[in-house]
């Protein structure tokens, strides 16, 4: 049963609307003002929010503004209720991230159609698609069925990259959004003396290259295959069509961008203040979270010493010494490029 949060200060309108929704087999949470509505949304995480615009304490614009600041509530479908006299103001709400609006007075059919449409479209965007070419094509085909979007191009070709092949170079202009359907890819920047620093790691099912597209600037890093990989190339016009035509898709990439910024900030703090031992432990935990495969005696990752040193930001020799220390402490086992993590929790909580 889907849960709908109804925020409306008029008791009669709120109760009548709630009754219609409950008869349609929805669970309804009610709030008499925007402040209470925000608190309920943050606690209950409803599947959809219907909110009046003009309310005491906190109006509808304030509600959507506060909810959009949290990753946990920003993607909840949001429908504004507006009186006919306020209809000219609905565009402001849409620009703030609302998905639809209903003009009061409304009938039960109009209400239920709007609710069903938004829930259905949200399910499409939340669906877990398989991490392969067929799966991502299904994603774009389904998103393309939304009326707000232009018809997406079918020219989504797959390009194969051998280990160490460059996907795109720092300074080049972005022409595609990239989707990694198979393999591993790293992005890195080079110091003027040739020292490489790995800025990000991608696994099957990840998008990459979208930051340069959003900024409409050349790439500020190089992407390189860590192993034989398959990459789906989505033309930038299709990307812009998705991002600028649909708020759900825009929020998805904004969330990805936000996560990327947070991760980069954490990486910089780690480089500035953590010891080499702590940085190596953090790098191993990150690799485990992204690439590990389960073995009988622990979690296994395969990564070259040079690449691992470039993640940590240290010399390869220092990395090897630290790995030897961890081996003596029985935190891991090392065999060639394969590292088996024996005590993930201790690595994750390592102090120094």
VEXMAR-846177 format. One record per residue: residue in one letter; x, y, z of N, C-alpha, C, CB in turn. Coordinates in steps of 0.05 Angstrom, whole numbers, padded with zeros to 5 digits, always signed. Glycine has a CB too. Example, Ala and Ser with C-alpha at 12.3 -4.5 7.8 and 13.67 -1.06 7.14 Angstrom:
% residues 2
a+00264-00114+00156+00246-00090+00156+00264-00066+00156+00226-00089+00181;s+00257-00045+00142+00273-00021+00143+00258+00001+00157+00282-00012+00114;
% end
This chain:
% residues 352
x+00017-00024+00000+00000+00000+00000+00018+00025+00000-00019+00000+00025;x+00013+00043-00019+00028+00068-00021+00019+00088+00000+00026+00080-00049;x+00038+00103+00010+00032+00123+00031+00034+00151+00019+00051+00121+00055;x+00013+00167+00023+00012+00194+00013+00010+00214+00037-00013+00198-00006;x+00026+00234+00036+00025+00255+00056+00009+00278+00045+00054+00265+00065;x-00013+00286+00059-00030+00308+00050-00026+00331+00069-00060+00298+00050;x-00017+00353+00058-00012+00378+00074-00031+00399+00065+00018+00388+00071;x-00051+00405+00082-00072+00424+00075-00084+00436+00100-00095+00409+00059;x-00086+00463+00102-00095+00476+00126-00125+00477+00128-00083+00504+00127;x-00139+00474+00106-00169+00474+00107-00179+00447+00115-00181+00483+00079;x-00191+00445+00138-00200+00419+00149-00218+00404+00130-00214+00423+00176;x-00238+00418+00118-00257+00405+00101-00244+00394+00076-00280+00425+00093;x-00227+00410+00063-00212+00401+00039-00194+00377+00046-00196+00424+00027;x-00180+00380+00069-00162+00358+00077-00176+00332+00082-00146+00366+00102;x-00198+00333+00096-00213+00309+00103-00226+00296+00078-00234+00315+00124;x-00237+00313+00061-00250+00302+00036-00229+00290+00018-00265+00325+00022;x-00206+00303+00015-00185+00292-00002-00174+00266+00009-00162+00313-00005;x-00170+00266+00036-00160+00241+00049-00180+00218+00045-00156+00246+00079;x-00206+00224+00046-00226+00203+00043-00225+00191+00015-00254+00214+00049;x-00222+00208-00005-00220+00199-00033-00195+00180-00036-00218+00223-00053;x-00173+00189-00025-00148+00173-00028-00150+00147-00013-00125+00189-00017;x-00162+00147+00011-00165+00122+00027-00184+00102+00013-00176+00129+00055;x-00205+00113+00000-00223+00095-00015-00209+00082-00039-00248+00111-00025;x-00188+00095-00049-00172+00084-00071-00149+00067-00061-00161+00107-00088;x-00150+00060-00035-00131+00041-00022-00103+00053-00018-00129+00017-00039;x-00102+00079-00013-00077+00092-00005-00077+00097+00025-00072+00118-00020;x-00054+00095+00038-00052+00103+00066-00046+00133+00066-00029+00087+00080;x-00061+00148+00081-00059+00177+00081-00049+00188+00108-00086+00190+00074;x-00027+00203+00107-00018+00218+00130-00027+00247+00127+00014+00216+00133;x-00037+00259+00148-00048+00286+00145-00032+00306+00162-00077+00287+00154;x-00029+00330+00151-00016+00352+00165-00031+00378+00161+00014+00356+00157;x-00036+00393+00182-00053+00417+00179-00036+00442+00172-00067+00422+00205;x-00010+00440+00171+00007+00463+00163+00033+00452+00152+00012+00482+00187;x+00049+00470+00139+00073+00462+00126+00095+00452+00146+00084+00484+00111;x+00097+00464+00169+00117+00456+00188+00113+00427+00197+00117+00475+00213;x+00088+00421+00204+00081+00393+00212+00086+00374+00189+00052+00392+00222;x+00079+00383+00164+00082+00367+00141+00111+00359+00136+00072+00381+00116;x+00129+00378+00139+00158+00373+00135+00168+00352+00156+00174+00399+00138;x+00159+00356+00181+00167+00337+00202+00157+00308+00196+00156+00346+00229;x+00132+00306+00187+00122+00279+00180+00137+00267+00156+00091+00281+00174;x+00142+00284+00136+00156+00274+00112+00184+00264+00119+00159+00297+00091;x+00198+00278+00137+00225+00270+00145+00224+00244+00161+00238+00292+00161;x+00203+00240+00176+00202+00216+00193+00190+00192+00178+00184+00222+00217;x+00170+00196+00162+00155+00174+00150+00164+00167+00121+00126+00180+00150;x+00177+00186+00107+00185+00182+00079+00162+00171+00062+00209+00162+00078;x+00141+00187+00058+00118+00177+00042+00126+00173+00013+00095+00197+00044;x+00109+00159-00002+00113+00154-00030+00106+00178-00047+00097+00130-00039;x+00089+00196-00037+00081+00219-00052+00071+00241-00033+00060+00212-00073;x+00075+00266-00040+00065+00288-00023+00046+00306-00039+00089+00305-00012;x+00023+00311-00028+00004+00331-00039+00003+00354-00020-00024+00318-00044;x+00009+00378-00030+00013+00401-00012-00001+00426-00022+00042+00406-00007;x-00016+00439-00005-00028+00465-00011-00006+00486-00012-00050+00473+00010;x-00010+00508-00028+00010+00529-00030+00007+00549-00007+00008+00542-00057;x-00017+00560-00005-00021+00581+00015-00030+00569+00042-00043+00601+00005;x-00011+00570+00061-00016+00559+00088-00003+00576+00109-00007+00530+00090;x-00013+00576+00133+00001+00590+00155+00025+00574+00164-00019+00594+00179;x+00041+00587+00181+00065+00575+00193+00087+00571+00172+00059+00548+00206;x+00082+00554+00152+00101+00549+00130+00085+00543+00105+00121+00526+00137;x+00089+00559+00084+00073+00554+00060+00085+00532+00043+00072+00580+00043;x+00071+00525+00021+00080+00503+00004+00107+00506-00008+00060+00499-00018;x+00114+00531-00015+00141+00536-00026+00163+00530-00005+00143+00566-00035;x+00157+00537+00020+00176+00532+00041+00179+00502+00046+00167+00545+00067;x+00156+00487+00043+00157+00458+00047+00175+00445+00026+00128+00446+00045;x+00171+00451+00001+00187+00438-00020+00216+00447-00019+00175+00445-00048;x+00221+00472-00010+00248+00481-00007+00263+00465+00014+00249+00511+00000;x+00250+00461+00037+00263+00446+00059+00267+00417+00052+00246+00448+00085;x+00247+00405+00039+00249+00376+00032+00270+00372+00010+00222+00366+00023;x+00274+00391-00008+00293+00388-00029+00322+00389-00019+00289+00409-00050;x+00326+00398+00005+00353+00400+00016+00363+00374+00027+00354+00421+00037;x+00345+00354+00031+00353+00328+00042+00351+00307+00020+00335+00321+00066;x+00373+00291+00018+00373+00270-00003+00350+00249+00002+00400+00255-00003;x+00342+00246+00028+00322+00226+00034+00294+00235+00026+00322+00221+00064;x+00289+00261+00022+00262+00270+00015+00261+00285-00011+00252+00288+00037;x+00284+00291-00023+00285+00308-00047+00272+00294-00071+00313+00315-00054;x+00272+00267-00072+00262+00253-00095+00233+00243-00091+00279+00229-00100;x+00220+00250-00069+00192+00243-00066+00175+00259-00085+00183+00247-00036;x+00158+00246-00101+00140+00261-00120+00123+00281-00104+00122+00241-00135;x+00120+00305-00116+00108+00327-00101+00087+00340-00119+00129+00348-00092;x+00062+00342-00109+00040+00354-00124+00029+00378-00108+00017+00333-00130;x+00028+00401-00121+00017+00425-00108-00013+00426-00112+00030+00450-00119;x-00027+00435-00091-00055+00442-00093-00056+00473-00095-00072+00431-00069;x-00071+00483-00114-00072+00512-00118-00100+00521-00125-00052+00521-00139;x-00109+00543-00113-00134+00555-00120-00132+00568-00148-00144+00575-00099;x-00155+00571-00162-00154+00582-00188-00141+00610-00188-00182+00584-00200;x-00146+00625-00167-00135+00652-00165-00105+00652-00163-00148+00667-00142;x-00094+00629-00155-00065+00627-00151-00051+00613-00174-00058+00613-00125;x-00067+00606-00195-00056+00590-00216-00031+00601-00229-00077+00585-00237;x-00030+00628-00231-00007+00640-00243+00019+00636-00227-00011+00670-00245;x+00016+00627-00202+00040+00623-00185+00051+00594-00186+00034+00629-00156;x+00036+00576-00200+00044+00548-00200+00071+00544-00213+00023+00531-00213;x+00078+00561-00233+00104+00558-00246+00127+00561-00227+00107+00579-00268;x+00124+00578-00207+00145+00581-00186+00150+00554-00172+00138+00603-00166;x+00128+00540-00166+00130+00514-00153+00143+00494-00170+00103+00505-00144;x+00136+00493-00196+00148+00474-00215+00178+00479-00217+00134+00476-00242;x+00186+00504-00218+00214+00511-00219+00229+00503-00194+00218+00541-00224;x+00215+00501-00172+00228+00493-00147+00229+00462-00144+00212+00504-00123;x+00217+00448-00163+00219+00419-00163+00194+00404-00161+00237+00411-00141;x+00170+00418-00160+00145+00403-00159+00140+00388-00185+00121+00423-00154;x+00127+00366-00183+00122+00349-00207+00096+00354-00221+00124+00320-00199;x+00076+00365-00206+00050+00370-00218+00035+00389-00200+00035+00343-00222;x+00012+00398-00210-00006+00414-00193-00035+00408-00199+00000+00445-00197;x-00052+00411-00180-00081+00407-00183-00095+00432-00174-00091+00382-00167;x-00113+00442-00191-00127+00467-00185-00153+00461-00169-00134+00482-00211;x-00156+00474-00147-00180+00472-00131-00202+00490-00142-00175+00479-00101;x-00228+00480-00143-00237+00454-00134-00231+00432-00155-00267+00455-00127;x-00227+00408-00146-00222+00386-00164-00240+00363-00157-00192+00377-00162;x-00243+00344-00176-00260+00320-00171-00242+00296-00165-00279+00314-00194;x-00254+00275-00157-00239+00251-00148-00224+00239-00172-00258+00231-00136;x-00235+00239-00196-00221+00228-00219-00196+00243-00225-00240+00227-00244;x-00198+00269-00225-00174+00286-00230-00152+00282-00210-00182+00316-00230;x-00160+00280-00185-00141+00275-00163-00127+00248-00167-00155+00276-00136;x-00143+00227-00170-00131+00200-00172-00114+00196-00197-00153+00179-00171;x-00122+00208-00219-00105+00206-00243-00078+00219-00239-00120+00219-00267;x-00078+00242-00226-00052+00256-00221-00035+00240-00202-00057+00284-00209;x-00047+00228-00182-00032+00212-00162-00021+00187-00176-00050+00204-00139;x-00038+00173-00191-00029+00148-00204-00007+00154-00224-00052+00135-00218;x-00009+00176-00239+00011+00183-00259+00038+00188-00246+00002+00207-00275;x+00038+00203-00224+00064+00210-00211+00076+00185-00198+00059+00232-00190;x+00060+00169-00186+00071+00144-00173+00082+00125-00194+00049+00130-00157;x+00068+00123-00217+00077+00105-00238+00104+00115-00250+00056+00103-00260;x+00106+00141-00255+00131+00151-00266+00154+00149-00247+00126+00180-00274;x+00148+00153-00221+00169+00150-00201+00179+00121-00199+00158+00159-00174;x+00161+00102-00203+00169+00074-00202+00187+00068-00226+00144+00055-00203;x+00182+00080-00248+00200+00076-00272+00228+00085-00265+00189+00091-00296;x+00230+00108-00253+00256+00120-00248+00270+00106-00224+00253+00149-00242;x+00255+00094-00207+00267+00080-00184+00274+00051-00190+00249+00081-00160;x+00264+00041-00212+00267+00013-00219+00297+00005-00220+00253+00006-00245;x+00302-00019-00211+00330-00029-00212+00333-00043-00239+00336-00049-00188;x+00348-00031-00257+00353-00043-00283+00380-00058-00282+00353-00021-00305;x+00381-00079-00296+00405-00096-00297+00429-00079-00307+00402-00121-00314;x+00453-00085-00296+00476-00070-00303+00489-00080-00329+00497-00070-00280;x+00474-00078-00350+00485-00086-00376+00472-00069-00397+00480-00116-00382;x+00480-00072-00422+00470-00055-00443+00440-00057-00446+00484-00062-00469;x+00429-00081-00445+00400-00084-00448+00386-00069-00425+00392-00114-00447;x+00397-00071-00401+00385-00058-00378+00385-00028-00381+00399-00066-00353;x+00407-00016-00389+00408+00013-00390+00392+00023-00414+00437+00023-00393;x+00390+00008-00436+00373+00015-00458+00344+00015-00449+00376-00003-00482;x+00336-00004-00432+00309-00005-00421+00304+00020-00404+00305-00031-00404;x+00324+00028-00389+00322+00052-00372+00315+00076-00390+00348+00058-00356;x+00330+00080-00411+00326+00103-00429+00299+00101-00444+00349+00106-00448;x+00292+00076-00452+00267+00072-00466+00244+00079-00448+00265+00044-00476;x+00245+00070-00422+00224+00075-00403+00222+00105-00397+00227+00059-00378;x+00245+00117-00392+00245+00146-00386+00234+00161-00410+00273+00156-00379;x+00240+00151-00434+00231+00164-00458+00201+00163-00462+00243+00152-00482;x+00187+00146-00447+00158+00145-00449+00144+00168-00434+00147+00119-00439;x+00159+00182-00417+00148+00204-00402+00142+00227-00421+00167+00214-00379;x+00118+00239-00418+00109+00259-00438+00126+00284-00437+00081+00267-00432;x+00141+00289-00415+00157+00314-00413+00182+00312-00430+00164+00319-00385;x+00190+00288-00438+00215+00284-00451+00212+00284-00482+00229+00259-00442;x+00232+00293-00495+00233+00290-00524+00241+00261-00530+00253+00310-00537;x+00235+00253-00554+00242+00225-00561+00273+00223-00561+00231+00218-00589;x+00282+00203-00546+00311+00199-00544+00323+00185-00568+00317+00184-00518;x+00347+00192-00575+00360+00180-00597+00366+00150-00591+00386+00194-00604;x+00364+00134-00612+00370+00106-00609+00399+00100-00614+00352+00089-00628;x+00415+00120-00620+00443+00116-00626+00459+00114-00601+00454+00140-00644;x+00456+00092-00587+00470+00087-00562+00490+00064-00567+00451+00080-00538;x+00513+00071-00577+00532+00050-00585+00549+00041-00561+00549+00059-00608;x+00558+00017-00563+00576+00006-00542+00605+00007-00553+00568-00023-00534;x+00623+00016-00536+00651+00016-00544+00667-00002-00525+00662+00045-00545;x+00684-00018-00536+00701-00036-00520+00728-00023-00515+00704-00063-00534;x+00736-00024-00490+00762-00013-00483+00779-00035-00470+00759+00011-00463;x+00803-00038-00480+00822-00056-00468+00834-00044-00443+00845-00064-00488;x+00846-00060-00426+00859-00050-00402+00879-00029-00409+00873-00073-00387;x+00878-00006-00395+00895+00018-00399+00887+00035-00422+00924+00009-00402;x+00866+00027-00437+00856+00045-00458+00844+00070-00446+00836+00031-00476;x+00847+00093-00459+00835+00118-00449+00807+00121-00460+00853+00142-00457;x+00788+00127-00442+00760+00131-00450+00757+00161-00459+00741+00125-00427;x+00767+00179-00443+00769+00207-00451+00793+00220-00438+00742+00222-00445;x+00803+00241-00450+00827+00255-00440+00820+00281-00426+00846+00260-00463;x+00836+00288-00406+00834+00314-00393+00837+00336-00414+00855+00316-00371;x+00820+00355-00414+00821+00378-00432+00804+00374-00457+00849+00382-00440;x+00795+00349-00462+00778+00345-00486+00749+00353-00480+00779+00315-00495;x+00734+00359-00501+00706+00368-00498+00688+00344-00495+00698+00386-00522;x+00668+00345-00477+00650+00323-00473+00629+00321-00495+00637+00325-00446;x+00626+00297-00507+00605+00292-00527+00586+00271-00518+00618+00285-00553;x+00592+00257-00496+00576+00234-00488+00573+00234-00457+00587+00208-00498;x+00552+00221-00448+00550+00212-00421+00558+00182-00422+00520+00216-00409;x+00574+00173-00404+00584+00146-00405+00571+00128-00384+00615+00146-00401;x+00564+00104-00392+00553+00084-00373+00570+00059-00375+00523+00078-00380;x+00581+00051-00352+00599+00028-00351+00582+00002-00348+00619+00030-00328;x+00579-00013-00370+00563-00037-00369+00579-00062-00362+00550-00041-00396;x+00605-00060-00364+00622-00083-00356+00650-00073-00352+00622-00105-00378;x+00663-00083-00330+00691-00076-00325+00694-00055-00303+00703-00066-00349;x+00718-00043-00303+00725-00022-00283+00739+00001-00297+00744-00034-00260;x+00733+00025-00288+00745+00049-00299+00754+00067-00277+00725+00064-00318;x+00777+00080-00281+00787+00100-00262+00788+00127-00276+00814+00092-00250;x+00785+00149-00260+00792+00176-00270+00815+00186-00254+00767+00195-00269;x+00833+00201-00268+00857+00211-00254+00866+00237-00265+00879+00190-00255;x+00881+00251-00249+00894+00276-00257+00924+00273-00254+00883+00300-00241;x+00939+00286-00272+00968+00284-00271+00981+00310-00261+00979+00277-00298;x+00999+00307-00243+01015+00330-00233+01034+00338-00255+01031+00322-00207;x+01043+00363-00254+01061+00373-00275+01086+00357-00277+01067+00403-00269;x+01094+00343-00256+01118+00326-00257+01112+00297-00265+01133+00326-00231;x+01087+00293-00273+01079+00266-00283+01067+00248-00262+01103+00253-00295;x+01065+00256-00237+01054+00240-00217+01023+00238-00220+01060+00251-00188;x+01013+00214-00219+00984+00210-00224+00969+00208-00197+00979+00185-00240;x+00945+00221-00196+00928+00218-00172+00901+00209-00182+00927+00245-00157;x+00891+00186-00171+00866+00175-00179+00843+00191-00165+00864+00145-00173;x+00825+00202-00180+00804+00218-00169+00778+00203-00164+00798+00242-00186;x+00773+00181-00179+00749+00166-00175+00752+00138-00188+00725+00180-00187;x+00735+00120-00178+00734+00093-00188+00705+00086-00194+00746+00073-00167;x+00702+00072-00217+00675+00065-00226+00672+00035-00230+00667+00080-00251;x+00648+00025-00224+00642-00003-00227+00619-00007-00246+00636-00016-00200;x+00613-00032-00252+00590-00037-00270+00564-00024-00259+00586-00068-00273;x+00550-00010-00277+00526+00003-00269+00529+00032-00262+00514-00011-00246;x+00554+00043-00265+00558+00071-00258+00558+00089-00283+00585+00074-00243;x+00547+00113-00279+00550+00134-00299+00576+00149-00293+00525+00154-00299;x+00589+00160-00313+00612+00178-00308+00614+00197-00332+00638+00162-00305;x+00629+00219-00327+00632+00240-00348+00610+00260-00347+00633+00227-00375;x+00591+00258-00328+00568+00277-00328+00575+00304-00316+00546+00264-00312;x+00596+00306-00300+00603+00332-00288+00611+00352-00309+00626+00329-00268;x+00627+00344-00328+00635+00362-00350+00611+00370-00367+00657+00349-00368;x+00593+00351-00371+00569+00357-00386+00551+00378-00372+00552+00332-00392;x+00548+00374-00346+00532+00393-00330+00545+00420-00329+00528+00382-00301;x+00571+00421-00327+00585+00447-00327+00589+00458-00354+00612+00443-00313;x+00585+00441-00375+00590+00449-00403+00619+00460-00406+00570+00471-00412;x+00638+00445-00395+00666+00452-00396+00682+00427-00404+00676+00463-00369;x+00707+00430-00413+00723+00406-00419+00728+00389-00395+00750+00415-00431;x+00734+00364-00399+00740+00346-00377+00765+00356-00362+00746+00317-00387;x+00763+00354-00335+00786+00362-00318+00802+00338-00308+00777+00379-00295;x+00796+00314-00320+00810+00290-00312+00809+00270-00336+00797+00277-00286;x+00825+00250-00334+00827+00229-00355+00813+00204-00344+00856+00224-00363;x+00798+00191-00361+00785+00165-00354+00800+00143-00369+00755+00165-00361;x+00806+00121-00354+00822+00099-00365+00810+00073-00355+00852+00102-00357;x+00810+00053-00372+00800+00026-00364+00820+00012-00347+00794+00009-00389;x+00811+00002-00324+00829-00014-00306+00830-00043-00315+00819-00012-00277;x+00811-00051-00331+00810-00078-00342+00793-00077-00368+00799-00100-00322;x+00792-00098-00383+00776-00098-00407+00747-00090-00400+00776-00125-00422;x+00736-00070-00413+00711-00058-00405+00693-00052-00429+00715-00033-00388;x+00667-00052-00423+00647-00044-00443+00633-00019-00433+00626-00067-00448;x+00633+00002-00449+00622+00028-00442+00600+00036-00462+00644+00049-00440;x+00577+00043-00451+00555+00053-00467+00558+00083-00470+00528+00045-00455;x+00557+00093-00495+00560+00121-00501+00533+00133-00507+00580+00126-00524;x+00523+00151-00489+00498+00164-00493+00503+00193-00503+00481+00165-00467;x+00494+00199-00528+00499+00226-00538+00491+00248-00519+00485+00230-00565;x+00506+00270-00519+00501+00291-00499+00474+00304-00502+00523+00312-00501;x+00464+00304-00527+00437+00316-00531+00416+00300-00517+00431+00317-00561;x+00419+00273-00516+00400+00256-00501+00402+00262-00471+00406+00227-00506;x+00427+00266-00462+00431+00273-00434+00418+00299-00427+00462+00274-00427;x+00422+00320-00443+00410+00346-00438+00380+00344-00439+00420+00367-00457;x+00370+00327-00457+00341+00324-00460+00329+00313-00434+00334+00305-00483;x+00343+00293-00422+00334+00281-00397+00335+00301-00374+00350+00256-00391;x+00359+00313-00371+00364+00330-00348+00346+00355-00348+00393+00338-00347;x+00343+00368-00371+00329+00393-00372+00299+00391-00377+00341+00411-00393;x+00290+00366-00383+00262+00363-00389+00247+00349-00366+00258+00348-00414;x+00261+00337-00347+00247+00321-00326+00260+00325-00299+00247+00292-00334;x+00245+00334-00280+00256+00340-00254+00267+00316-00239+00235+00354-00236;x+00254+00292-00243+00264+00268-00230+00292+00261-00240+00244+00245-00236;x+00296+00262-00266+00322+00256-00277+00343+00276-00268+00321+00254-00308;x+00335+00302-00268+00353+00322-00259+00361+00318-00230+00340+00350-00262;x+00342+00311-00213+00348+00306-00185+00367+00282-00182+00323+00301-00169;x+00363+00262-00199+00381+00238-00197+00410+00246-00202+00372+00217-00218;x+00415+00262-00223+00442+00270-00229+00453+00291-00209+00444+00280-00257;x+00435+00308-00199+00444+00326-00178+00453+00311-00153+00422+00347-00171;x+00437+00290-00146+00445+00274-00123+00472+00260-00128+00423+00252-00118;x+00476+00250-00152+00502+00237-00159+00524+00258-00157+00501+00225-00187;x+00519+00282-00167+00539+00303-00166+00545+00311-00137+00529+00328-00181;x+00524+00312-00120+00528+00319-00092+00544+00297-00078+00500+00322-00078;x+00538+00272-00084+00553+00250-00072+00583+00252-00080+00541+00223-00079;x+00587+00259-00105+00614+00261-00116+00630+00283-00101+00614+00267-00146;x+00617+00306-00096+00630+00328-00082+00636+00320-00054+00611+00353-00082;x+00617+00307-00040+00622+00298-00013+00645+00279-00011+00596+00285-00001;x+00646+00260-00031+00668+00240-00032+00695+00254-00036+00662+00220-00053;x+00695+00274-00054+00720+00288-00060+00730+00303-00035+00717+00307-00084;x+00711+00316-00021+00718+00331+00004+00730+00312+00024+00694+00345+00015;x+00717+00288+00027+00727+00269+00046+00755+00259+00038+00708+00245+00048;x+00759+00256+00012+00785+00247+00002+00807+00268+00008+00784+00242-00028;x+00800+00293+00005+00820+00315+00010+00827+00316+00040+00809+00342+00000;x+00807+00314+00057+00812+00314+00086+00829+00290+00094+00785+00313+00102;x+00823+00267+00082+00839+00243+00087+00868+00247+00079+00827+00219+00073;x+00873+00259+00055+00900+00264+00046+00915+00284+00064+00899+00274+00017;x+00900+00304+00073+00913+00325+00088+00920+00317+00117+00895+00349+00089;x+00903+00301+00129+00907+00296+00158+00912+00267+00167+00883+00306+00172;x+00908+00248+00149+00912+00220+00157+00940+00211+00151+00891+00202+00143;x+00949+00192+00167+00975+00179+00162+00973+00161+00138+00984+00163+00187;x+00996+00153+00127+00997+00135+00104+00982+00109+00111+01026+00129+00095;x+00987+00100+00136+00974+00075+00144+00943+00077+00144+00983+00068+00173;x+00933+00100+00154+00904+00104+00154+00894+00107+00125+00897+00129+00170;x+00909+00121+00108+00900+00125+00080+00899+00099+00065+00919+00145+00066;x+00919+00082+00070+00919+00056+00057+00895+00039+00066+00945+00040+00063;x+00889+00040+00092+00866+00026+00102+00840+00036+00090+00864+00028+00133;x+00837+00062+00088+00813+00074+00076+00811+00066+00046+00814+00105+00078;x+00833+00066+00032+00833+00058+00004+00824+00029+00001+00860+00062-00009;x+00834+00011+00018+00826-00017+00016+00796-00021+00022+00843-00033+00036;x+00786-00005+00042+00758-00007+00048+00741+00003+00024+00751+00010+00074;x+00749+00025+00012+00735+00035-00011+00735+00015-00034+00748+00062-00021;x+00757+00002-00039+00759-00018-00060+00741-00042-00054+00788-00027-00064;x+00741-00049-00028+00724-00072-00020+00694-00065-00025+00728-00078+00010;x+00687-00041-00018+00659-00033-00021+00650-00033-00051+00654-00005-00009;x+00669-00027-00069+00662-00025-00097+00667-00050-00113+00677-00002-00109;x+00689-00064-00107+00698-00085-00125+00701-00112-00113+00723-00077-00137;x+00697-00116-00088+00705-00141-00075+00687-00164-00083+00705-00138-00045;x+00699-00188-00084+00684-00213-00088+00688-00230-00064+00692-00228-00115;x+00668-00244-00055+00670-00260-00030+00685-00286-00035+00642-00266-00019;x+00703-00291-00017+00718-00317-00017+00714-00330+00010+00748-00313-00024;x+00721-00355+00011+00717-00370+00037+00731-00356+00060+00727-00398+00034;x+00755-00345+00055+00770-00334+00077+00768-00303+00079+00799-00342+00075;x+00752-00291+00063+00749-00262+00065+00740-00249+00039+00776-00250+00073;x+00745-00223+00037+00738-00207+00013+00762-00204-00005+00726-00180+00021;x+00759-00209-00030+00782-00208-00048+00780-00185-00068+00784-00235-00064;x+00802-00171-00071+00803-00149-00091+00829-00153-00107+00802-00121-00078;x+00828-00145-00132+00851-00147-00149+00857-00119-00160+00847-00167-00173;x+00881-00108-00152+00888-00081-00159+00918-00078-00159+00876-00061-00138;x+00928-00065-00179+00957-00062-00182+00968-00044-00159+00965-00050-00209;x+00993-00049-00151+01005-00033-00130+01008-00004-00138+01033-00044-00123;x+01013+00001-00164+01016+00028-00173+00990+00043-00172+01026+00028-00202;x+00968+00031-00180+00942+00044-00179+00934+00049-00150+00921+00028-00193;x+00939+00029-00133+00932+00032-00105+00948+00055-00092+00937+00006-00090;x+00973+00057-00099+00990+00079-00088+00979+00106-00098+01019+00075-00097;x+00969+00107-00123+00958+00132-00134+00932+00140-00121+00955+00129-00164;x+00917+00120-00111+00893+00127-00096+00901+00138-00069+00875+00101-00092;x+00920+00126-00056+00929+00134-00029+00943+00161-00030+00947+00113-00017;x+00957+00166-00053+00973+00190-00054+01000+00187-00041+00958+00214-00042;x+01013+00164-00046+01039+00158-00034+01056+00143-00054+01036+00142-00008;x+01082+00140-00047+01100+00125-00064+01093+00095-00063+01129+00130-00056;x+01098+00081-00085+01092+00053-00086+01107+00038-00064+01100+00041-00114;x+01132+00046-00059+01148+00033-00038+01135+00035-00010+01176+00044-00037;x+01124+00059-00004+01111+00063+00021+01085+00046+00023+01103+00093+00025;x+01071+00044+00001+01048+00027+00000+01055-00002+00006+01034+00029-00027;x+01075-00012-00007+01083-00040-00003+01091-00046+00026+01107-00047-00022;x+01105-00027+00038+01113-00030+00066+01088-00031+00084+01132-00007+00075;x+01069-00014+00078+01044-00014+00095+01028-00039+00091+01027+00010+00087;x+01027-00049+00067+01013-00075+00062+01026-00098+00077+01012-00081+00032;x+01053-00097+00078+01068-00117+00093+01061-00116+00123+01098-00114+00089;x+01059-00091+00134+01051-00087+00162+01023-00099+00167+01052-00057+00169;x+01004-00093+00149+00977-00103+00152+00977-00134+00150+00959-00091+00130;x+00994-00145+00134+00996-00174+00132+01006-00186+00158+01014-00182+00109;x+01025-00173+00170+01036-00183+00196+01014-00181+00218+01061-00167+00204;x+00998-00160+00216+00976-00157+00235+00952-00174+00229+00967-00127+00236;x+00955-00191+00208+00933-00210+00200+00907-00195+00192+00927-00229+00223;x+00911-00172+00180+00888-00157+00170+00882-00165+00141+00893-00127+00171;x+00903-00175+00127+00899-00183+00099+00920-00203+00091+00900-00158+00081;x+00915-00215+00068+00935-00232+00055+00940-00221+00027+00924-00262+00053;x+00965-00224+00018+00973-00213-00008+00985-00235-00025+00993-00189-00004;x+00976-00237-00049+00987-00256-00068+00986-00243-00096+00971-00283-00068;x+01009-00232-00105+01010-00218-00130+00993-00193-00128+01000-00236-00153;x+00976-00188-00148+00958-00165-00148+00933-00170-00132+00951-00156-00176;x+00929-00194-00122+00905-00201-00107+00909-00196-00077+00898-00231-00111;x+00890-00182-00065+00891-00176-00037+00865-00187-00024+00894-00146-00031;x+00868-00204-00004+00845-00215+00010+00843-00202+00037+00848-00246+00013;x+00821-00188+00042+00816-00174+00067+00806-00194+00087+00796-00150+00063;x+00821-00197+00109+00814-00216+00130+00798-00203+00153+00839-00229+00142;x+00802-00177+00157+00788-00163+00179+00779-00135+00169+00807-00160+00204;x+00757-00135+00154+00747-00111+00142+00740-00090+00164+00722-00117+00126;x+00727-00099+00185+00718-00080+00206+00742-00066+00220+00702-00095+00227;x+00763-00081+00224+00787-00068+00237+00800-00048+00219+00807-00089+00246;x+00801-00055+00192+00812-00035+00173+00795-00010+00172+00813-00048+00145;x+00769-00013+00173+00751+00009+00171+00753+00028+00195+00722+00000+00168;x+00759+00017+00218+00760+00033+00242+00788+00039+00251+00745+00019+00265;x+00808+00033+00234+00836+00038+00241+00840+00067+00248+00854+00029+00218;x+00853+00073+00270+00857+00100+00280+00881+00113+00267+00860+00101+00310;x+00903+00099+00264+00928+00111+00254+00945+00089+00241+00943+00126+00275;
% end
